[in-house]
Amino acid sequence: MKLKVTPSRVNGTISVPGSKSHSIRAVAIACMASGESVIRAPLISEDTISCVKAARAFGAEISMEDGVWRVKGTGGKLHDPKQILDMGNSGTSLRIFSGLAATAPFPVRFDGDSSLRTRLMAPLLSGIEQLGAKTSSTNGKCPLSIHGPMHGGSAEIEGNSSQFVSAMLFAAPLLAGNTKIHVSNLNEKPYVEITIDWLRKQEIQFANSPDFSFFEFKGGQQYKPFSMSIPADFSTATFPLVAAAVTRGKVRIMNLDFSDRQGDKAVFEHLAHMGAVVERGPEWTEVFLDHGLHGVQLDLNATPDALPALAVAACFAEGRTILGNVPQARIKETDRIACMTRELRKMGAQITELQDGMIIDGSPMRGADLESHGDHRIAMALAIAGLAAEGESRINAAECAAVTYPDFVADFQKIGAKFTPLGD
């Protein structure tokens, strides 16, 4: 689908869907638990459906009705899928279920779409092998195979993606022996904090260093069924937040829980630092401008998913913005630093590409023909840029927004965005 974007101002109230990070973690733990878990208000998107399909292949029974998922778990005794598990575009699901698959005494094969086949898996596979399982892969990427079980012991793992760490943390309690995990070069610490919160709610016994460079787990533990509502996704809330700022509109975002561990809630502070007004009520957060945006220097290591949208905000800010310390943005669904630099330059942006970020000098922006590169966050960020640019923009392959935000176009149309879906 091509998305035509005509300059327009957004105003109104919007509710963003549930957190992808929480939804996938919820399904994974429910799959391994004994008994029935109830997951309310999960994100229903391509990525989470890939997660559900994997859980079902491993033997979990899952019903999905009226925004409630009921999961009858396997009690930690996974079934042999006897088929390749297609994880679609979901890197989080691939990595977490790879760790869980390594607890089982049979081979499990994973694959995904063309984008997922570019996602790095070697650091996680190395950690899995150090604990006794066998793996094979395509140059450290999908297609790949894992043959467990892991037995416990000690493993060192590179933390350049937090998902490698989370995968090991979810699997470690299930192993027969005690397990020590040493982590180096951790990025995206808030995502590991989300995982730790889940482990604590499950009453898993473990210890860790304050900087998350070391974890120790008692072996032979089990997950238990639970009932919870999934909090709204701050990563998704970034898009109406930035849209309000760059179009000089006013948007009220409902159902955001700032007590949650999601790192992307810091984006509200980032935009306020750039000059946006952020007001919070009991059940809403409102964003608007009194004056224009101005350039700042931002450390995005904890909020890498915000880079595409914040790069757009920087283009419409006065002066220079530096987005830095986010090298992991290059190993997401795409190399987001390179792709956003390329696409925004088509619109007139003045950008210097850094190895770990971008330097952006605010400049007049014009509409252009743009590529999403099959990356949902790039597609949505470019759509926001088109709202504030001069002239019409067209974004190719914009349907990939459905990976995390299936109603992106419809929700934004309701608050005034002039989005027009076109044929391919």
VEXDREN-2710 file (C-alpha; in Angstrom, 1 decimal):
% VEXDREN-2710
k/r/px/py/pz
1/MET/0.0/0.0/0.0
2/LYS/1.1/3.5/-0.9
3/LEU/0.1/6.2/1.6
4/LYS/-0.5/9.7/0.3
5/VAL/0.1/12.3/2.9
6/THR/-1.1/15.9/2.5
7/PRO/0.0/18.6/4.9
8/SER/-2.5/18.9/7.8
9/ARG/-2.7/19.7/11.5
10/VAL/-3.7/17.0/14.1
11/ASN/-6.0/17.9/16.9
12/GLY/-8.1/15.6/19.2
13/THR/-8.0/12.6/21.5
14/ILE/-6.4/9.3/20.7
15/SER/-5.8/6.0/22.5
16/VAL/-2.8/3.9/21.5
17/PRO/-2.9/0.1/21.6
18/GLY/-1.2/-2.2/24.1
19/SER/2.5/-2.6/24.6
20/LYS/4.1/-5.1/22.2
21/SER/6.9/-5.8/24.7
22/HIS/4.5/-6.7/27.4
23/SER/2.1/-8.6/25.1
24/ILE/4.9/-10.9/23.8
25/ARG/6.3/-11.5/27.3
26/ALA/2.9/-12.3/28.6
27/VAL/2.2/-14.9/25.9
28/ALA/5.7/-16.5/26.4
29/ILE/5.3/-16.8/30.2
30/ALA/1.7/-18.1/29.9
31/CYS/2.9/-20.7/27.4
32/MET/5.4/-22.0/29.9
33/ALA/3.1/-21.9/32.9
34/SER/0.9/-24.6/34.4
35/GLY/-2.8/-23.6/34.2
36/GLU/-4.7/-20.9/32.4
37/SER/-3.5/-17.3/32.2
38/VAL/-5.8/-14.3/31.2
39/ILE/-4.3/-11.5/29.1
40/ARG/-6.5/-8.4/28.7
41/ALA/-6.1/-5.7/26.1
42/PRO/-3.1/-7.2/24.4
43/LEU/-1.7/-5.7/21.3
44/ILE/-3.3/-7.4/18.3
45/SER/-0.8/-7.0/15.5
46/GLU/1.3/-9.0/13.0
47/ASP/4.1/-9.3/15.6
48/THR/2.0/-10.6/18.4
49/ILE/0.1/-13.0/16.2
50/SER/3.4/-14.5/15.2
51/CYS/4.1/-14.9/18.9
52/VAL/0.7/-16.6/19.5
53/LYS/1.3/-19.0/16.6
54/ALA/4.7/-20.0/18.1
55/ALA/3.1/-20.6/21.5
56/ARG/0.4/-22.8/19.9
57/ALA/3.0/-24.7/18.0
58/PHE/4.7/-25.5/21.3
59/GLY/1.4/-26.9/22.8
60/ALA/-0.2/-23.9/24.4
61/GLU/-4.0/-23.6/23.9
62/ILE/-5.0/-20.1/23.2
63/SER/-8.4/-18.5/22.7
64/MET/-8.7/-14.9/21.5
65/GLU/-12.1/-13.2/22.0
66/ASP/-13.2/-9.7/22.7
67/GLY/-9.8/-8.3/23.5
68/VAL/-9.0/-11.1/26.0
69/TRP/-6.6/-13.9/25.4
70/ARG/-6.8/-17.1/27.5
71/VAL/-3.7/-19.2/27.5
72/LYS/-3.6/-22.8/28.8
73/GLY/0.1/-23.3/29.3
74/THR/2.4/-26.3/28.8
75/GLY/3.8/-26.4/32.4
76/GLY/7.2/-26.0/30.9
77/LYS/6.9/-29.2/28.9
78/LEU/7.0/-27.9/25.3
79/HIS/5.5/-30.0/22.5
80/ASP/7.7/-30.7/19.5
81/PRO/6.4/-28.4/16.7
82/LYS/7.7/-30.8/14.0
83/GLN/7.7/-27.9/11.6
84/ILE/9.6/-24.7/10.9
85/LEU/8.3/-21.9/13.1
86/ASP/7.7/-18.8/10.9
87/MET/8.1/-15.8/13.2
88/GLY/7.2/-13.3/10.5
89/ASN/8.8/-10.0/11.3
90/SER/8.9/-10.4/15.1
91/GLY/12.5/-10.2/16.4
92/THR/11.3/-10.1/20.0
93/SER/9.3/-13.3/19.6
94/LEU/12.1/-15.0/17.7
95/ARG/14.6/-14.3/20.4
96/ILE/12.4/-15.1/23.5
97/PHE/11.1/-18.3/22.0
98/SER/14.6/-19.3/20.9
99/GLY/15.6/-19.2/24.5
100/LEU/12.6/-21.2/25.6
101/ALA/13.1/-23.7/22.8
102/ALA/16.5/-24.4/24.1
103/THR/15.0/-25.8/27.3
104/ALA/13.4/-28.7/25.3
105/PRO/15.1/-32.0/24.4
106/PHE/14.3/-31.8/20.6
107/PRO/15.4/-29.7/17.7
108/VAL/13.3/-26.6/16.8
109/ARG/13.7/-24.7/13.5
110/PHE/13.0/-21.0/13.2
111/ASP/12.6/-18.7/10.2
112/GLY/10.9/-15.5/9.3
113/ASP/10.4/-12.9/6.5
114/SER/13.2/-11.3/4.5
115/SER/13.6/-8.6/7.2
116/LEU/13.8/-11.1/10.1
117/ARG/16.5/-13.0/8.1
118/THR/18.7/-9.9/8.5
119/ARG/18.4/-9.7/12.3
120/LEU/21.4/-10.7/14.3
121/MET/21.1/-13.9/16.4
122/ALA/24.7/-15.0/16.9
123/PRO/25.2/-13.5/20.4
124/LEU/22.1/-15.3/21.7
125/LEU/23.0/-18.6/20.0
126/SER/26.4/-18.4/21.6
127/GLY/24.9/-18.0/25.0
128/ILE/22.6/-21.0/24.4
129/GLU/25.5/-23.1/23.3
130/GLN/27.5/-22.2/26.4
131/LEU/24.8/-23.8/28.5
132/GLY/24.8/-27.1/26.6
133/ALA/22.4/-26.8/23.7
134/LYS/23.4/-27.1/20.1
135/THR/22.6/-24.6/17.4
136/SER/23.0/-24.1/13.6
137/SER/22.2/-21.0/11.6
138/THR/22.8/-19.1/8.4
139/ASN/25.7/-16.9/9.3
140/GLY/24.3/-16.2/12.8
141/LYS/20.8/-15.4/11.4
142/CYS/17.6/-17.2/10.3
143/PRO/16.9/-19.8/9.1
144/LEU/18.3/-21.5/12.3
145/SER/17.9/-24.5/14.5
146/ILE/18.2/-25.1/18.2
147/HIS/18.5/-28.5/19.9
148/GLY/18.3/-28.4/23.7
149/PRO/18.2/-28.9/26.5
150/MET/20.4/-26.3/28.2
151/HIS/21.5/-27.6/31.6
152/GLY/22.6/-24.6/33.5
153/GLY/26.1/-23.4/34.2
154/SER/27.7/-20.1/33.2
155/ALA/27.4/-18.1/30.1
156/GLU/28.6/-14.8/28.7
157/ILE/26.4/-12.8/26.4
158/GLU/26.7/-9.6/24.4
159/GLY/24.0/-7.1/25.3
160/ASN/24.0/-5.1/22.1
161/SER/20.4/-6.0/21.8
162/SER/18.5/-6.3/25.1
163/GLN/16.4/-9.1/23.5
164/PHE/19.4/-11.4/23.7
165/VAL/19.5/-10.8/27.5
166/SER/15.8/-11.1/28.0
167/ALA/15.7/-14.4/26.2
168/MET/18.4/-15.9/28.5
169/LEU/16.7/-14.5/31.6
170/PHE/13.3/-16.1/30.7
171/ALA/14.9/-19.5/30.0
172/ALA/17.4/-19.7/33.0
173/PRO/14.9/-20.4/35.8
174/LEU/13.6/-23.5/33.9
175/LEU/17.0/-25.2/33.6
176/ALA/17.9/-28.2/35.8
177/GLY/20.9/-26.5/37.3
178/ASN/21.8/-23.1/38.6
179/THR/22.8/-20.6/36.0
180/LYS/25.1/-17.6/36.0
181/ILE/24.8/-15.0/33.1
182/HIS/27.5/-12.4/32.5
183/VAL/26.3/-9.5/30.2
184/SER/28.6/-7.1/28.4
185/ASN/27.9/-3.9/26.6
186/LEU/24.2/-3.7/27.5
187/ASN/22.0/-1.4/25.4
188/GLU/18.3/-0.7/26.0
189/LYS/18.3/-1.2/29.8
190/PRO/14.6/-0.4/30.3
191/TYR/13.6/-3.5/28.2
192/VAL/15.6/-5.7/30.6
193/GLU/13.9/-3.9/33.5
194/ILE/10.5/-5.0/31.9
195/THR/11.7/-8.6/31.8
196/ILE/12.9/-8.4/35.4
197/ASP/9.5/-7.0/36.5
198/TRP/7.9/-10.1/34.9
199/LEU/10.3/-12.4/36.7
200/ARG/9.6/-10.8/40.1
201/LYS/5.8/-10.9/39.6
202/GLN/6.3/-14.6/38.9
203/GLU/8.3/-14.9/42.2
204/ILE/11.3/-16.3/40.3
205/GLN/14.4/-16.6/42.6
206/PHE/17.4/-14.8/41.2
207/ALA/20.0/-12.2/42.0
208/ASN/21.6/-9.5/39.8
209/SER/24.2/-6.7/39.9
210/PRO/22.8/-3.2/39.9
211/ASP/24.1/-2.5/36.3
212/PHE/22.7/-5.8/35.0
213/SER/26.1/-7.1/34.1
214/PHE/25.5/-10.3/36.1
215/PHE/22.6/-12.5/36.9
216/GLU/22.3/-15.7/38.9
217/PHE/19.3/-18.1/38.9
218/LYS/18.3/-21.0/41.0
219/GLY/17.4/-23.9/38.7
220/GLY/14.3/-26.1/38.6
221/GLN/11.8/-23.2/38.9
222/GLN/8.4/-22.9/37.2
223/TYR/6.2/-20.2/35.8
224/LYS/2.7/-19.8/37.2
225/PRO/-0.6/-18.7/35.5
226/PHE/-1.6/-15.0/35.9
227/SER/-4.2/-12.5/35.0
228/MET/-3.3/-9.0/33.9
229/SER/-4.2/-6.1/31.6
230/ILE/-1.5/-5.0/29.1
231/PRO/-0.5/-1.3/29.5
232/ALA/-0.5/1.0/26.5
233/ASP/2.6/1.2/24.3
234/PHE/4.8/4.2/24.8
235/SER/6.7/3.4/21.6
236/THR/3.5/3.8/19.7
237/ALA/2.5/6.9/21.6
238/THR/5.6/8.5/20.3
239/PHE/3.9/9.1/16.9
240/PRO/0.9/11.2/18.0
241/LEU/3.2/13.0/20.4
242/VAL/5.6/14.1/17.6
243/ALA/2.7/14.7/15.2
244/ALA/1.2/17.2/17.6
245/ALA/4.6/19.0/18.0
246/VAL/5.5/19.2/14.3
247/THR/2.1/20.2/13.0
248/ARG/1.5/22.7/15.9
249/GLY/-1.7/20.9/16.9
250/LYS/-2.9/19.6/20.2
251/VAL/-3.4/15.9/21.0
252/ARG/-4.6/14.3/24.1
253/ILE/-3.3/10.7/24.5
254/MET/-5.3/8.4/26.8
255/ASN/-4.5/5.3/28.8
256/LEU/-0.7/5.9/29.4
257/ASP/0.7/4.5/32.6
258/PHE/3.9/6.4/33.5
259/SER/4.6/4.0/36.4
260/ASP/5.3/1.3/33.9
261/ARG/8.9/0.3/33.1
262/GLN/8.7/1.1/29.4
263/GLY/11.7/3.2/28.4
264/ASP/10.0/5.1/25.7
265/LYS/8.0/7.1/28.2
266/ALA/11.2/9.2/28.3
267/VAL/10.3/10.5/24.8
268/PHE/7.8/12.8/26.5
269/GLU/10.7/14.4/28.4
270/HIS/12.7/14.6/25.2
271/LEU/10.0/16.5/23.4
272/ALA/9.5/18.8/26.4
273/HIS/13.2/19.5/26.3
274/MET/12.8/20.5/22.6
275/GLY/10.1/22.9/23.5
276/ALA/6.8/21.0/23.5
277/VAL/4.3/21.5/26.3
278/VAL/3.4/18.2/28.0
279/GLU/0.5/18.2/30.5
280/ARG/-0.6/15.2/32.4
281/GLY/-4.0/14.5/34.0
282/PRO/-5.3/11.5/35.9
283/GLU/-6.0/9.5/32.7
284/TRP/-4.6/11.6/29.9
285/THR/-1.5/13.3/28.6
286/GLU/-1.8/16.3/26.4
287/VAL/0.8/17.7/24.0
288/PHE/1.0/21.0/22.1
289/LEU/3.3/23.9/21.3
290/ASP/3.4/27.4/22.8
291/HIS/6.5/28.3/20.8
292/GLY/8.5/26.4/18.2
293/LEU/10.8/23.3/18.7
294/HIS/14.5/23.9/19.2
295/GLY/17.5/21.7/18.8
296/VAL/18.9/19.6/21.7
297/GLN/21.3/16.8/22.3
298/LEU/19.6/13.5/23.2
299/ASP/21.0/10.1/24.4
300/LEU/18.7/7.5/22.9
301/ASN/20.4/4.4/24.2
302/ALA/17.4/3.5/26.3
303/THR/14.9/4.6/23.7
304/PRO/16.2/3.3/20.3
305/ASP/12.7/2.8/18.9
306/ALA/12.1/6.5/19.2
307/LEU/14.9/7.4/16.8
308/PRO/12.8/7.6/13.6
309/ALA/10.1/9.9/15.1
310/LEU/12.6/12.1/17.0
311/ALA/14.6/12.5/13.8
312/VAL/11.4/13.9/12.2
313/ALA/10.9/16.3/15.2
314/ALA/14.5/17.4/14.8
315/CYS/14.0/18.3/11.1
316/PHE/11.3/20.8/12.2
317/ALA/13.3/22.2/15.1
318/GLU/15.3/25.4/15.0
319/GLY/19.0/24.8/15.2
320/ARG/20.9/21.6/15.7
321/THR/19.8/18.3/17.2
322/ILE/22.1/15.5/18.0
323/LEU/20.6/12.0/18.5
324/GLY/23.4/9.8/19.9
325/ASN/24.6/6.7/21.7
326/VAL/22.1/4.5/19.8
327/PRO/24.3/2.1/17.7
328/GLN/21.7/-0.7/18.2
329/ALA/19.3/1.3/15.9
330/ARG/21.4/-0.2/13.0
331/ILE/20.4/-3.7/13.9
332/LYS/16.6/-3.3/14.2
333/GLU/14.2/-4.3/11.4
334/THR/16.4/-2.1/9.2
335/ASP/19.5/0.1/9.7
336/ARG/17.2/2.9/11.0
337/ILE/20.0/5.5/11.1
338/ALA/20.9/4.9/7.4
339/CYS/17.3/4.6/6.2
340/MET/16.0/7.6/8.0
341/THR/19.0/9.7/6.8
342/ARG/18.3/8.6/3.2
343/GLU/14.6/9.3/3.3
344/LEU/14.6/12.6/5.2
345/ARG/17.3/13.9/2.9
346/LYS/14.8/13.4/0.0
347/MET/12.5/15.9/1.9
348/GLY/15.3/18.5/2.2
349/ALA/16.7/17.5/5.6
350/GLN/20.2/18.5/6.5
351/ILE/21.6/15.4/8.2
352/THR/25.1/14.1/9.1
353/GLU/25.0/10.4/9.7
354/LEU/27.0/9.1/12.7
355/GLN/27.9/5.5/13.5
356/ASP/25.8/5.7/16.6
357/GLY/23.2/8.4/15.6
358/MET/22.5/11.5/13.6
359/ILE/23.2/15.2/13.6
360/ILE/20.2/17.1/12.2
361/ASP/20.0/20.8/11.4
362/GLY/16.5/22.1/11.1
363/SER/15.6/23.1/7.6
364/PRO/12.5/23.6/5.3
365/MET/10.9/20.3/4.5
366/ARG/9.1/19.4/1.3
367/GLY/7.0/16.4/0.2
368/ALA/8.6/13.5/-1.6
369/ASP/8.3/9.9/-2.7
370/LEU/9.5/7.9/0.2
371/GLU/10.3/4.3/1.1
372/SER/9.4/2.6/4.3
373/HIS/12.0/-0.1/3.8
374/GLY/9.4/-2.5/5.2
375/ASP/10.0/-1.0/8.7
376/HIS/6.9/-0.1/10.6
377/ARG/8.5/2.7/12.6
378/ILE/10.0/4.3/9.6
379/ALA/6.7/4.2/7.7
380/MET/4.9/5.9/10.6
381/ALA/7.7/8.5/11.1
382/LEU/7.7/9.5/7.5
383/ALA/4.0/9.8/7.5
384/ILE/4.3/12.3/10.4
385/ALA/7.0/14.2/8.5
386/GLY/4.6/14.4/5.5
387/LEU/2.0/16.1/7.7
388/ALA/4.2/19.1/8.4
389/ALA/6.2/19.3/5.1
390/GLU/5.3/21.5/2.1
391/GLY/3.5/19.6/-0.6
392/GLU/2.4/16.0/-0.9
393/SER/4.3/12.9/0.1
394/ARG/3.9/9.3/-0.8
395/ILE/5.2/6.4/1.3
396/ASN/5.7/3.1/-0.4
397/ALA/4.9/-0.2/1.5
398/ALA/3.2/1.7/4.3
399/GLU/1.2/-1.3/5.2
400/CYS/4.1/-2.5/7.4
401/ALA/2.8/-0.1/10.1
402/ALA/0.4/-3.0/11.0
403/VAL/3.4/-4.8/12.6
404/THR/2.7/-2.8/15.8
405/TYR/-0.1/-0.3/15.0
406/PRO/-2.8/-1.8/12.7
407/ASP/-5.1/1.2/13.1
408/PHE/-2.4/3.8/12.5
409/VAL/-4.0/5.4/9.4
410/ALA/-7.6/5.2/10.7
411/ASP/-6.7/6.6/14.2
412/PHE/-4.8/9.5/12.7
413/GLN/-7.5/10.3/10.2
414/LYS/-9.9/10.8/13.1
415/ILE/-7.6/13.5/14.6
416/GLY/-7.3/15.4/11.3
417/ALA/-4.4/13.7/9.4
418/LYS/-4.9/13.8/5.7
419/PHE/-3.8/10.2/5.0
420/THR/-5.1/8.6/1.8
421/PRO/-4.3/4.9/1.2
422/LEU/-3.6/4.1/-2.4
423/GLY/-3.0/0.9/-4.3
424/ASP/0.5/-0.6/-4.7
END
